[in-house]
Amino acid sequence: MSAAGALMKPRFSDKSFRYQLIAPSIFVLLLIGVFPLVYLLVASFQGITMIDNDTSFHGVSNYAALFGDTRLWEALLHTILFTAIALPLELVLGLMMAQLFIDHMPGRQVFVALLVLPVVIAPIVSGATWSLMFDNRFGPVNQVIGWITGEEATLLWTISPDLVYPAILAAEVWQWTPFMFLLLLAALSAVDKSQLEAASIDGAGYWRIFFRIVLPAIWPVMAVAVLIRGLDLFRLFDVVWALTRGGPGTMTETISIFTYVKGFQQFETSYTAAVALLIIILLSVVVILALRRVGLAR
């Protein structure tokens, strides 16, 4: 064996050994991730329901039914509407809170710890709590409104079509604004202070400094935070289910609630699989476009 061959053999062995070490982890990840997706794809071409375990090939009938299901597209529209309203509110409020706490102040750590407490609460618990708060007879929200207006308030927050959206948005924004606040506070803390001081000495105002220096510096973290919260809002379920169960009627039914009802209450398994695959494709496209937009994917 030549000297070059003797040197190359250990390198190949080391590389092979590294692959052997990570192979079990990759296999488990593929098993967990790929198998459900393949099973979902297969089930979507079958006719499995609560009363009929028909595993024969049904073609694209389930996918064709998607386009005529107005309830599905309404649920998707409700989800997009919740996301389009809640996400900017959480971003702006989180950024304002981060700006407020960026400077050192007495008890800063205590206040920050208290502000992030809503994030650690389970969403279903948060929704149930807000449901009690919005109660018409015993909830504190109506009582406070009554004290302010000077007359008894009988607002049906979880029943009235005019109030269900504000109720859900209030609960969602309350719980997840601290998440945006925490990420943006960390991003603001990493901004180069020397640049801010130099701009201030040169006479730049607050807004000029913010848009020219601060915002570009925190943009990568902000983009990731928006992407994470946007995906989380798209699967909104717990708070809506605890407050309205998608009602009144199907007015606040999100795509997650629609899928849950179809799959686990009406047991339309194959149709639910087709819906789930549609959601996966839509989210995949959105994520790829968003990552390319912020420069995190090429």
SULVENVEN-V952104 format. One record per backbone hydrogen bond with DSSP energy under -1.0 kcal/mol. NH is the residue of the N-H (numbers start at 1). CO is the residue of the C=O. E is the energy in kcal/mol with one decimal. If there is no record, write none. Layout:
nh = (NH:NH)
co = (CO:CO)
e = (E:E)
//
This chain:
nh = (6:7:8:9:12:13:14:15:16:17:18:19:20:21:22:23:26:27:28:29:30:31:32:33:34:38:39:40:41:42:43:44:45:46:47:49:54:58:61:64:65:69:70:73:74:75:76:77:78:79:80:81:82:83:84:85:86:87:89:90:91:92:93:94:95:96:97:98:99:100:101:108:111:112:113:114:115:116:120:126:127:128:129:130:131:132:133:134:135:139:141:143:144:145:146:147:148:149:150:157:159:160:163:164:167:168:169:170:171:172:173:174:175:176:177:180:181:182:183:184:185:186:187:188:189:191:196:197:198:199:200:201:202:203:204:209:210:211:212:213:214:215:217:218:222:223:224:225:226:227:228:229:230:231:232:233:234:236:241:242:243:244:245:247:251:252:253:258:259:260:261:262:263:264:265:266:268:269:270:272:273:274:275:276:277:278:279:280:281:282:283:284:285:286:287:288:289:290:291:292:293:294:296:297)
co = (2:3:4:5:8:9:10:11:12:13:14:15:16:17:18:19:22:23:24:25:26:27:28:29:30:34:35:36:37:38:39:40:42:43:54:52:52:45:58:60:61:66:68:69:70:71:72:73:74:75:76:77:78:79:80:81:82:83:85:86:87:88:89:90:91:92:93:94:95:96:97:105:107:108:109:110:111:112:117:122:123:124:125:126:127:128:129:130:132:135:133:139:140:141:142:143:144:145:146:155:156:156:160:160:163:164:165:166:167:168:169:170:171:172:173:176:177:178:179:180:181:182:183:184:185:188:192:193:194:195:196:197:198:200:199:205:206:207:208:209:209:210:213:214:218:219:220:221:222:223:224:225:226:227:228:229:230:233:237:238:239:240:240:244:248:246:250:254:255:256:257:258:259:260:261:261:262:267:48:268:269:270:271:272:273:274:275:276:277:278:279:280:281:282:283:284:285:286:287:288:289:290:291:291)
e = (-2.1:-1.6:-2.1:-1.8:-2.2:-2.4:-3.0:-2.4:-2.6:-2.4:-2.0:-1.9:-2.1:-1.7:-1.7:-1.4:-2.4:-2.6:-2.3:-2.4:-2.6:-2.4:-2.6:-2.6:-2.8:-2.8:-2.8:-2.5:-2.2:-2.5:-2.7:-1.7:-1.3:-1.7:-2.2:-2.8:-1.2:-3.6:-1.2:-2.5:-1.9:-1.2:-1.2:-1.6:-2.2:-2.2:-2.2:-2.1:-2.6:-2.1:-2.3:-2.4:-2.6:-2.3:-2.8:-1.6:-2.8:-1.9:-1.4:-2.8:-2.3:-2.8:-2.6:-2.3:-2.3:-2.4:-2.4:-2.2:-2.4:-1.7:-1.8:-1.7:-2.3:-2.5:-2.2:-2.1:-2.3:-1.5:-1.1:-2.5:-2.7:-2.0:-2.4:-2.4:-1.9:-1.7:-2.1:-2.1:-1.0:-1.2:-1.7:-1.2:-2.7:-2.2:-2.3:-2.2:-2.0:-2.6:-1.9:-1.3:-1.1:-2.8:-1.4:-1.6:-2.1:-2.4:-2.7:-2.4:-1.9:-2.5:-3.0:-2.2:-1.6:-2.1:-1.9:-1.4:-2.5:-2.4:-1.9:-2.6:-2.3:-1.8:-2.0:-2.7:-1.9:-1.2:-1.2:-2.4:-2.4:-2.4:-2.2:-2.3:-1.8:-1.2:-2.4:-2.3:-2.4:-2.5:-2.1:-2.2:-2.0:-3.4:-1.4:-2.1:-2.6:-2.9:-1.9:-2.5:-2.6:-2.2:-2.6:-2.4:-2.5:-2.2:-2.0:-2.7:-1.6:-1.7:-2.9:-2.5:-2.0:-3.0:-1.8:-2.0:-1.8:-1.7:-1.0:-2.6:-2.2:-2.3:-2.7:-2.4:-2.6:-3.0:-1.3:-2.5:-2.9:-1.4:-2.0:-2.5:-2.1:-1.8:-2.1:-2.7:-2.3:-2.0:-2.2:-2.4:-2.4:-2.4:-2.8:-2.3:-2.3:-2.3:-2.8:-2.4:-2.4:-2.5:-2.8:-2.2:-2.0:-2.1:-2.6:-1.1)
//
